Amino acid sequence: VQLVESGGGLVQVGGSLNLSCTASGTIRGITRMSWYRQPPGKQRDLVAAISRAGKADYADSVKGRFTASRDNAKSTLYLQMKNLNLEDAGVYCCKACDVYLGGRHWGRGMQVTVSS
């Protein structure tokens, strides 16, 4: 399974950005998918997770601003980010749990930069 993220980049404070993560390969076992971010010099933390049925959970810091969704037919995970602040900057990567192959798959990650 390969996960490829897209949509990262530079945005101003208060702006919006939409991220995508597309899975390919043997994807039939993918269940829960998640977005993580790692700010500079800090640990990687969970931002949002979504079940195959579409139920999403969020970190408290992004509730009301970020929306995770997925299109199972396209094997794609999305993250709509609004009202971005400086603390939202970091490397964002997606993760997929796999009940067929077992374990978890990670994307390579992409940079999100928020400027003041």
C-alpha positions, 0 to 999 in steps of 0.5 A: 500500500502506498499513501501519497499526500497532496495539497500542502503549501504556504497559507496566511493566518486565517486562511484555508487549505485542503489536503488529500491522501490517496491510497494505492496498491492492495487497499482492500484491507484499509479501515481507519485513516488518520491525519497527523502533523509534526510541528518543527522540533515537536512530536508527531500528534494526531489531528483527525481520524476517520472510520471507513463509515465516515465517523471522524474524531478530532484533536481539541486544537482543531475542532470546529476548524478542520473537517476530515472526510474520505471517498472510499471509491477513490481511496482518498482521505481529505482534510479541509482546514479553515481559519489556520493559525501559526500552531497549525504549521508542520509536516502533515502525513496520513496513516492507514490501518490495514486489517488485510495486510496488517499493521499501518501504512504511512505517507511521506508527509508534506509541509504546511506553512502558516505565515503571519 
